[in-house]
Amino acid sequence: MSTPEEKYPLAPESFRHDGVPVGQITKHTWTSRVFPGTVRDYWVYVPAQYSADKPACVMVFQDGGGYSNVESRMRIPVVFDNLIHQKDIPVIIGIFINPGFVPPVEEGASGRPNRSFEYDAVSGRYVQFLEEEIIPEVRKDYNLSSDPNDYGISGGSSGGICAFTAAWFRPDVFRRVLSFVGSFTNLRGGDVYPALIRKTEVKPIRVFIQSGENDMNIFAGSWYRANQHMASSFEYMGYDYKVVIGDQGHDDIQGASVLPDALRWLWRDHPRPIERPVAPASRQWATEIVSVDSKWEQIGDAGSQVLHVAADALGNVYTASDSGQIDRLPSNGRRACFAKVSGPVHGLAIAPDGQIFAALEDEIVAFDSNCASKTVVSICTPAGLVVSAKGSVYFTDRCNPYVWQSDPKGHTRIVHKGIASPTGLRFSANESLLTVADSKGRWGWSFQVQPDGSLANEEAFHRLEISDETSVIGASSVLVDTTGCFYIATSIGIQVCDQEGRVSFIIDNPPGGATTSISFGGDEGNILYAAAGGRLYSRPVLRKGVV
């Protein structure tokens, strides 16, 4: 009976050959700021074919000490030497990084291993570490490409999920992922990925996964099944992916055997860019909500910091800035100043009769079409607001966990207490339900609106997706479309919740910063507007909003 090594022999490219130039490997040490107190070694491989005159591609490997070792089974520098010499892959500088370790402060004290914290987390922190610290440090000595299409990332086990996480959160940094026996299990919440892949806009990434039938099956889940779930989700969303399954366990026996072919597949067609795939039309909500061809477009220059956006039934869009300026953007015209108030605007809403309501420092004012204003609420510190067809203003409070109502006669009352930090709010189309976002939780709250305007039967109803970095989602604004789905702007994207409160799809946030406000607008109500990072963006969608 053959041994596993005989069943999965190393390819010729894993051995030295006469006439093949040998790259250089240098060792370095790094103390991180993104992961405070951690110290780690890393190695830089530079192929013999590298020339400072041409930007080189880059590939990052987690657990770098093992992968950079030319005597190990993986021996990646040897494989790189051969594949670059054969022109099967481009000239690639390899960065091999060990996980961080917080050393003990004194003899006899304990240090802290940081591997799982860095690798298994479902967050963008590790790729931030690469982008802000390691890659710039290597760039000091070598001419590295700035094109994400030229960047790959790889690892095994927790390093494999880490590689995927880096590209998932930042496809503007990494586009190519190579995972060996990846830990897509619940070590630190990574089991959420198969569902997130199905709910999130497709990303311009290419993924190779190797897995074994006899991999670990422990408290965190089954590694083999988890990798199968990842593959199923990639297929569902139309990703460019490949999965190779063997009968090995949690080791590099098969991975080292398929490594050369995996690298060829990963870098095939280079430098042709990796684009966002087109998902099968019958298999996902995305095809009902956004087009893969659509993207966010910035409207106008930066100017004042745009914080809020709202639109009326005619498609006119209004924005409010930190300087207190309210601008009007007609559906067929240029943005112009509509009104000016003293101090920042904390919320903006359009009433069914066309009046513009603005939440100021300690009051809510309403403007008619001629810019004449009047104070409608003069208590509390208002934030998000919405106006009912009956003329009642519902609004949240920046300083208290309250939802308020002010009726047309000016009677103001608290209609709910207890949401940690209520922000945006929105009625359903018939105004029988009210959804309130909570910037310090992970839930969108749903209420039934009673005939007297009070709120009842509250539920933490909309279960929002959240990243590992925080226990809060940063929800800021709420919309509803004509199908009854609510859209809640969060730190990880605009989350679309179906009528039963389930996140069915996540629209990417615009570039440039956190989304503070969203609104439907345009002549047909099918343009999604967003204030993000102080700028105004728009994007056509396939749904129509209730404006």
N, C-alpha and C positions, 0 to 999 in steps of 0.2 A: 504494500500500500504506500502510495506516495505521501511525502510530507507536504504541509501547507506551502512551504517555500518552493517545492517542486511543482505543485499544482498551479501556483501563481509565480512563475519565474520572472526575474527582472528582465526588462527589455535590453537590447544592445545599447540603447542610449544611456543606460545607467552605469556603463563602464567606460574607463578611459580608453581612448584610441589614439594611435600615432597620427600625428599631423593635425590634431584638433587643438586649437589654441585654448589655453587654460586661463580663466579669469582669476582675479585677485579677491581675497576676502580679508577684511579688516574688522577688528573688534573694538567696540566702544561701550561706554557706560553713560547712563542718563538718569538724572533726577527730575521727576515730573512736577509740573505745576497743576495740570488738570487732575492728576491723581496725587494729591499732596502727600509728601513724605516717602513716596515710593522710589526705589532705586532699581534699575534693571540694566542688563547687558543687551546689546544689539550688535549685529554683524551686517556689514555692507558688502555685497558681492558685485563686482564690476567686471563685465565680460571684456575679453581682449579686444573685441571689435568696437568697444565704446570710443566715441570721438566727441570731444567737447564742442565741436562745430554743429552737432545735431542733437536736439533734445532726445533723451533716452526714455523708453517706457519704464514702468516701475511695477514691481510685484512685491507685496508685503506678505510675510509669513509669521503667524503667531507661533509661540513655542519655538522661537528661532534657533536656540542652541542645538536642538536635535536636527532640525531641517537643514541647517547650514553645515552640518558635520559630513564631510565627504566620505567618512567611514560608516555612516549610518545606512540603513536600508533605503531610506528616501534619497539621500545624497543629491539633493536638488542642484547644487552648483555643478555637479558633473553632468546631470541631465541638461541643464541650461547650456553648458559649454557645447554639448553635442547638437542640441536642437538649434541654437543660434548659428553654429557652423554650417548646419544643413539648410539654414534659412527657413526652417519650419516655424520659427517664432521670431519676432523682431529682437533687436538689441534691448535687453531688459536688465536694469539694475535691480538686484534683489535686496530687500531690507528684511532681515530676520530678527524678530524682536521677542525677547523673553517677557513673561508677565512681570508686573511689578511686585516688589516686596518692601514692606515697611520694616526696617531693621529695628531691633530692640534698642532702647535708649541707654541701657546699661547692662553689665554682665548679670546674667540670671533672669533678666526680664524677657518677655515674649515679644517677638516680632509678629507681623501680620502678613500672611500670603494674600495676594490680591488677584489671583488668577480668575477665580469664578466671578468675583465682583466686576472685573474688567470684561471677561469674555462672555459670560452667560447673561448679562444684563440686556434687556430689550430697551435700548436707549442709544442716543447718538454720542455718548460721552467718549467712547473709545475712538471713534473716527475723528472726533474733535481733537483728541490727543495726537493722533497721527497727523492731522492736517495742520495743527498749530505748533507742534513741537518736533516730531521726528522728521517728517518730510522736509520742512524748512531747514533743519540741521543738515540733512544729507545734501540738500540743494546748495548749501554753501560751497561744497567741494565738487559737485557734479551738475551738469546741465540736464535737469529733469523736465520732462514734458509737463505742460499745464493743462493738457486735454484729458478729461476723465476717461475717454475711450482708450487711453494708453495706460490705464491703471488697473491692475488686478490684485486680488487679495485672497489668501488661502490659509487653511489650518485644519487640524484634526481634532475631533471630539469637541470640547468647548471652544477650541480655536476655530473649528469649522462653522459653528453658529455665529461666532464673533465676526468671521469674514462676511457671512451673509448680512448680519446686522449692519456692518459698516456700509455696505452698498445699498441696503434697504433705506437707511436713514439719509444717506448722502450719495445718491447716484451722480451727483455733480462732482464727486471725488473719485469713486470707484464704479466701474461698469462690469468687471469680470470677477466671478466668484468660483473658487474651487474648494469644495468641502469634502473631507474624508471622515467617515463615521461621525457626522455632525450631531451635536447634542441638542436636537430640536425637541427637548423634553422640558418638564417643569422643574429644572434645577433652580431657575430664577424667572420663570414665566415664559420661557421660549416656546412652550407648547401652544401659545396663542398664534404663532405665525401662520399655520395653514389657514386659519379663519381670516386673519388680517390680509393675507395675500388675496383672498377672494373678495374682500370688502374694499380694497384700496385701489386707486387708479394704478394701472400698469406702469411699471418703471422701466427705464432703458437699461436693463441689466441682463447678463447671460450667466447661467448657473450650471455647474457640473457637480453632481453629488455621487459619492461612492458610499455604499452601505453593505452591511453583512447580515445574513439571516440569523447568525448566532451572536449578534451584538448584545449589549447589556439589556436586561429587563429588571429594573429595580424600582425603588420608591418613586422616582421621578418619571417613570414611564418606560416604554419599550423604544430603544433607539432605532431598531429596524422598522417598527410600525410608524414611528414619527417621521422617518425619512420618506416612507411611502406616502404619508399624508402630505408632506411637502411636495412630492412629485405630482400627486393628484391635483393639488391646488395650482401648481405651475401649468399643468395641462389645461385646467379649467379656464385660466386667464390668458392662455395663449403665449406663455413665455418661451423664450429660446432657452431650453434646458436639456440636460441629458442626465440620466440616472443609470449607474452601473451597480448591479446587485451581485454579491457573491455569497459564499457560505461561511465566511470567517466571522470572528468576533470583534472585540473592540481593540483593534490593532492596525498596523500599517502594512500587513502582508499583501493584501490585494491592492491597497492604495499605491504602494510603491511599484507594483507590477503595471498598473494602468497609467501611472504618472505621465510618461511621455505622450501617450495618446490623448490624455486629458488636457495637457498643455497645448497640444496641436489643435484640439477641438476648441478650446477656450479662446485661442488667438487666431483662429482661422479668419481669413478674409481681411485681416488687419492690413492697412489702416482704415478700411471701411467702417464707418461709425456704427455702433450698436444703438438702434433706435427703439422707441417704445413699441412693443408689439401690439397688434390689433387682436383683441380678444374675440373669441367666438360669439357671434351675435345672440345666440340662443341661450347662453349660459351665465349671464351675469347682469346685475343691475346697472352696471356702468353704461351699457349700450342704451339704456333708457334714460340716463341722466346727463352724461357728458360724451362728447365725441373725442376719440383719441387724437384727432387732428386739431382740436381747439386748445388754446392756451391762454393764460392770463396776459393781458396787455395793460401796460401802465397808461393812465390818462393824464396828460399834461406833465409839467415838471414837478419837482418836489414842493417848492413854495413853502407855505405854512404846513405844519404837521396835521394832515387829515386824520381825524380820529373816528368820525361817525359818518354814515351814509344812509340816506332814506330816499324812497322814490314814491311819486304819486301815481294815480291811475292813468294819467296821460303819458307816462314814461319819463317825465322830468325827474332828474336826480338832484338831490340836495346833499351837500357835504358840510361838515362843521370841523373847524380846526382848533388847535390849542390856543390860537390867538383870539378866538371869539368871533371869527368871521364865518358866516354861513354863505356858501356859494350855491348858485343854481346852474345846473347843466341841462339845458333843454335837450330833448331827444334828437334834435337836428341842428343844434347850435353849439356855441362855445361857452365854457364856464365863465360866469361873471358873478360879482358880489351881489348877494341878495339882501343881507342884513349884517349888521355889526353889533356885537354886544360886548360888555366889559367882562373880561375873564374868560376862561375856557368853557366850552360846551361839553357837558357830560353825557348827553343823550339827545337823540333826534328822532322825531316821528312825524308822519303825515296823517292827519285825520281824514276820514271818509269825505268830508266836505272840502278838503283841499287845504285847510289851515296847517301851518307848519308849527310844531311844538318843539321847544328846545328846553332841555334840563340845564339850568345854570347852577351857580355855586350854591344858592339856597332858595331857589324859586324855579318855577316852570312858567315860561312865557309862550304865548301863541301869536303867530303872525298871520295876517290875511294876505291876499294876493298883492295888495298895495304896500306891503311891508309894515303896516300899522300893527303895533304890538300891544298886548295886554297881559298882565300877570294872572294866571289861573290857579296857581298854587304858591303859597309863600311860607311853607313850613318844611322842615327836614332838609336833607341834602340829596336831591334826586339824582338818579343815574339813568338806567334804561327806562323807556316809557313806550306805551302804546295807547291808542285812542279808539274806543268802541264806536259803533254806529249810533249808539244812543248818546254819545257825547261824554262818556265817562273816561277819565284818564287813569290808567293803572301804571304805577311806576315803582321802581325799586329804590333802595336807600344805600348811598355809598358808605354810611357810617353805622348802620344798624341792620340786623337781619330781618328786615320788614319788607312786605309788599303793601303798597298803599293804593287806595282808590279815591278819586275826587270826582263827584258827580257834576252834572251840568249846572247845578245851583251853587257849586262851590263848597259843598259839604265834603270834608276830607276825613278819612278814617284808615286805620290799619286793618287790612283784610287777611293778613297772614304773618305769623312770626315763626322763625326757626330755621329758615334756610341759611346756611353759614355765611354766604356772601352772594346774595342775589344780584344778577346783572341784567342781561337782556330778557325780554319777554315778548310773547306773540300769541294772538288768538288763533284758533282754528278758523276755517273759512266761514262757518256760521256763528262764530263767537260763543259756542257752547263750552269750549275748553280753552284753558290758558296754560301755556308752557312757560316756565321760568328757568333760566340758566343759573348755575351756581359756579362761580369761578374758583371756589375752594373745595369742590367735591368732584365726583365723577358722574353725577346724575343730572338729568333734566327733570324738573318737577312738573307734574301735570295736575291741574285743578279743574273741577266743574264750576262753571259760572252760574250762580243762582239767579232767579228772576229779580231779586233785589240788588244784584251786583256783587254780593258777597261770594267768597270762594269756599268750596267744600270738597270733601273726598280727595284730599291731596295724596299723591303717591310719588315716591322717588322712582319715576316711571321709565324715563329714557336712560338705558344703561350705556354709557359712553365708553369707548375704548380709551386706554390711557397708557403712557409710556412708563418705563421703569424708573425714570429719574425723579419722579415726584408722585405724591398721592393725590394731587389735584390736576385738573384738566385745563384750567384756565378758560372756561367757557365764557363768552363775552356777548353773543348776539344770537337771535333766533329768527328764523323765517318759516313760512309754510308754503307748500305748493298746492296746486289744484287737485292733486291726488290725495291730499291729507298727510303727506310726509312733512315732518319738521326737520329743519336744517339748523344745526347748532355749531357755531364757530368755536373751535378749540385749538389748543396748541399744536396738535398733530394733524389738523385738517378740519374741513367743514363736514361734520358727521351727519349723514342723512338717516333719520330714524323713521321706520314705517309706523303704521297706525297702532301697532302693538308695542311700540317703544324699543324696538330692536334696531341696532345700527346695521343697515343693509349696505351702505356704501360710504366711503370717505373721499371727498374731493380734496385734492392737494391745496394747501394754502398758497397764496401768491408768494413770489420771492420777496425777500427784503425785510422780513420781520413778522411779529405776531399779528394775527388778524384781530382787529378791535371792533369791527362792525361789518355786517353784510346786508344786502338788500337786493330784491328783484327789481328790475326796471326795464326800460326799452318799450317800444311801441307795442310789442306783443307780450311783454312781461317775462321774456325768456332770456334776459341778460342778467347775469349774476354780477353784482358790484361788491367790492370788498375794500375796506380801508385796512391797509397792512403796512406796518413799518412807517407810518406817516404818509403813505402814498395811496392814491386811488387806482384801483385796477378793475377791469371788466373782463368777463368771459361768457360767451354764449353757452347756453345749456339746452337740453332737450326736453325740459319740463317748463311749465309756466307757473310763475309765482302768484300768490294771492297778494295783491298790492293794495 
